[in-house]
Amino acid sequence: MYINATGYYIPSERVDNEYFKDVNGLTSDWIYKRTGIKSRSKAGAGEGHNSMGLNAIEDAIKNLPYGIKDVDLIVSASYSPYDTVATLAHIAQRKYDITGAKAVYVSAACSSFVNGLEIIETYFAAGKAKKALLVCSEHNTYYSNEHDPKCGHLWGDAAVAYFLSADKVSDTDVKIKEIYTCGLGNVGKGPEGVILRPKEGGIEMPDGKDVFVNACSYMIDALDHVTKPYGMTPGELDHIITHQANKRIVAQVAHQLELDDDHFVNNIEELGNTGSASCALVFAQNRDKFKKGEKIGLTVFGGGYSCGAFLVEI
């Protein structure tokens, strides 16, 4: 499976740490030391889940080596949709008048994007699709409670879009060598570790410590699964991109793998936790900086719980 084009949309507004002093009593220094976040992106007036996703698609189309109507599968991946009936996949299908394409929605918390990749891989393997669009948009601030001192200061908004094909279509394609996902609902705090109940407080993280411990462990385990088939270890990867939940999680993963922080590519300091878009977003932002032949491992952990990873070769 190949990545043909990537695009993204990040709202221009930034909310810095100082904002939260009068909202939930947390100081800028306290937030930064515990999360590595200095600011977070926030959708502006008139922006939202759907508009950000469509903007990400528009950005990806600029480098798409074929017409968008060649797409025969559209997958929307997210846990913060605006509408759980009329999904972003269907809205994209209508906007670009993509007749005959399958349109589906997938949610597995912050691992949703990787689960979307695996679904596309399966459609390709079954011969039921040849070209796909995967769009992931997270409007966290639509659901978050800024007054919550446990997690109200974490969330950022952003969207990312990948066009993918079963076969190579151009010399600029990036090969996805391996994909792995796993549900972990029976581990630790499981389904209650992170919740999003719009009528009952929005996004909440009742037990951040349990999330932290399991995220560090299972993101490494997921990397093991995608590197082992190629006789590699995660430490041999040229770059690693983790889910951008907390800079301390990234540092702990680096410590456990005995790697320098420079081995990891991040955006959390500026954008905050952009949910299931975050890992794929970091790759899209930095795609032109990666060198031919480099192998990059992207790994995620989602509240629920779930984990996933994929291995790409530039």
C-alpha positions, 0 to 999 in steps of 0.5 A: 500500500502506498501514500500518494499525497498528504495534506493537513489543516491547522487553525491559525488561532493559538491558546497559550498556557497563560490563558488557563490561570484564570480558567482552571487555576493552572499556571503556565509553568505547571502545564509545560512541565507536566505536558510539554505544551506551550500552546494549542490550536483552536478552530475559529468562528465558522470552523469545525470538524467538517470544514477542517477535514475538507481543507485538509483534503484540498491541501492534499489534492495539490500533490495528488497524481490522479483525479480525486474521482478515481477514489473508490473508498473514503474513510473518515477517522475520528472520535470528535465528529460534528455529526455521527450520522452524516459523516465527513466521509459522506460530506467529502463524497458529496463535495467532490461528487465521487460516484460509486465510492464506498464511504465509512466512518471509523472510531477507536479514540486516538488510534482511529487514523491507524485503524482507518489505514488497516481498514483500507489495507483490508479493502485493497487486499480483498480487491474491493478498492484500489484508491482511497482517501483517509481523512481525520479531523479532530475538533477537540475544543468543541467537546472539551471542558477548559475548566477541567484541571485534569485535561481541559488544557490539553486539547488542540484542533487539526485535520489531516488527509492521506490519499492511498493506493494499492499499487504504486502510481508515482515516484513520489509515493511513500510505501506503507510496509506494515500496519498493526492495531490492537484493542486493549479494552481489557487492560488497565482502566480500559474503556473508562480511561478517557471518555467523551460524553457530550452531555456529561462533561465532554472529554474527560480523563479520569485517570491520567496515570493509567493512560500514561503507563499503558501508552508508553508500554503499548506504543513500544509494543506496537512498534515492535509488531511493525518492525519485527517482520523486517528483522528490525527493532524500533531503535533501528528506525530513522525516525519515530513519531508517537501520538502527541498526547504528552511530551513526557510520554514521548520522553519515556518512550525514548528512555525505554528505547534508549534513544535520544529525543532528537530521534522523535519528531513532534508538534505537541509543544505548539499544537497540543493534543490533536487526537487521532490526527496528531501522529499522521499530522506530524508526518504530513508536516515533515514529509519533505524533510525525510530522506529517500530510503529512511524508515519511519515508525508511527505509533499511537495509543487511544483511550478506550484502550487501543494501540496501533502503529505503521511503518513507512519507507520514504 
